[in-house]
Amino acid sequence: MNTVRLSNISIAEFEDFLEYVGCVRVDNGNEGHEKWEKQGITRPVIFQTHIDPIPEFIVRNNLRDLDISRKAFAEWYLGKRKKGKK
């Protein structure tokens, strides 16, 4: 079984995932971080924009806040990778 290392997720890939799950980027005036919101979640998704790839604990925490399993993220990520290899 393929495993996805959450420590290798680029900012662009995580942004694509956030859009896929229905999050919207919010302009909060802070250029060092991105803030994303989604209806139904209690906390916004926030990560630093100057660290690429995103640290694993940030990805894990944001997936938990979105109530999305690592397995669901991995399935999306691996499907995206397969499409990119055409």
BAKEDREN-312373 format. One line per field, with one value per residue (C-alpha): residue number from 0; residue in three letters; x, y, z. Coordinates in Angstrom, 3 decimals. Layout:
REM residues N
mardo <- c(NUM,...)
vodo <- c(ala,...)
x <- c(X,...)
y <- c(Y,...)
z <- c(Z,...)
REM end
This chain:
REM residues 86
mardo <- c(0,1,2,3,4,5,6,7,8,9,10,11,12,13,14,15,16,17,18,19,20,21,22,23,24,25,26,27,28,29,30,31,32,33,34,35,36,37,38,39,40,41,42,43,44,45,46,47,48,49,50,51,52,53,54,55,56,57,58,59,60,61,62,63,64,65,66,67,68,69,70,71,72,73,74,75,76,77,78,79,80,81,82,83,84,85)
vodo <- c(met,asn,thr,val,arg,leu,ser,asn,ile,ser,ile,ala,glu,phe,glu,asp,phe,leu,glu,tyr,val,gly,cys,val,arg,val,asp,asn,gly,asn,glu,gly,his,glu,lys,trp,glu,lys,gln,gly,ile,thr,arg,pro,val,ile,phe,gln,thr,his,ile,asp,pro,ile,pro,glu,phe,ile,val,arg,asn,asn,leu,arg,asp,leu,asp,ile,ser,arg,lys,ala,phe,ala,glu,trp,tyr,leu,gly,lys,arg,lys,lys,gly,lys,lys)
x <- c(0.000,1.300,1.824,1.807,4.343,2.611,6.011,6.407,3.203,3.933,1.990,0.504,-0.668,-2.235,-3.980,-5.400,-6.672,-8.279,-10.111,-11.158,-12.794,-14.617,-12.412,-12.118,-8.988,-9.570,-7.428,-6.438,-3.731,-0.884,1.504,3.371,0.368,-2.590,-5.988,-8.720,-12.281,-15.065,-18.623,-19.121,-15.609,-14.889,-11.358,-9.832,-7.043,-3.821,-0.295,2.896,3.650,7.410,7.959,7.648,6.926,4.472,5.623,3.884,2.372,0.692,-0.871,-1.999,-3.526,-5.364,-6.726,-7.992,-9.672,-11.312,-12.397,-10.663,-8.706,-5.151,-6.476,-8.946,-6.187,-3.832,-6.433,-6.891,-3.134,-2.284,-5.107,-3.777,-0.264,-1.512,-3.323,-0.165,1.930,0.018)
y <- c(0.000,3.445,5.771,9.513,11.363,14.417,16.081,16.479,18.402,21.624,24.820,24.640,21.044,21.883,24.923,22.681,20.275,23.063,24.293,20.700,20.289,23.614,26.006,29.648,31.735,34.725,37.843,38.652,41.217,39.007,38.192,35.522,33.216,31.998,31.732,29.515,29.088,26.642,26.655,24.202,24.194,25.858,27.058,28.480,26.612,28.605,27.866,29.814,30.772,31.001,27.344,24.960,22.074,22.598,20.936,17.629,18.709,21.684,19.416,16.922,19.638,21.219,17.853,17.247,20.677,19.895,16.467,14.750,11.539,11.031,8.198,10.508,13.065,10.339,9.086,12.612,13.221,9.971,10.532,14.010,12.620,9.993,12.653,14.781,11.951,11.750)
z <- c(0.000,-0.865,2.032,1.850,3.907,5.244,5.641,1.868,1.096,-0.756,-0.159,-3.672,-3.148,0.222,-1.282,-4.034,-1.377,0.649,-2.463,-3.228,0.200,-0.062,1.865,0.869,1.324,3.588,3.325,6.875,6.102,7.336,4.511,6.494,6.851,4.831,6.451,5.002,6.236,5.571,6.731,9.574,11.029,14.353,13.575,10.410,8.641,9.041,7.837,7.178,3.604,3.928,4.886,1.945,2.290,5.124,8.377,9.045,12.367,10.651,8.005,10.681,12.878,9.962,8.791,12.324,12.406,9.047,10.373,7.446,7.924,6.756,4.599,2.805,2.243,0.968,-1.523,-2.897,-2.962,-4.743,-7.243,-7.969,-8.469,-10.946,-12.994,-13.083,-14.562,-17.867)
REM end
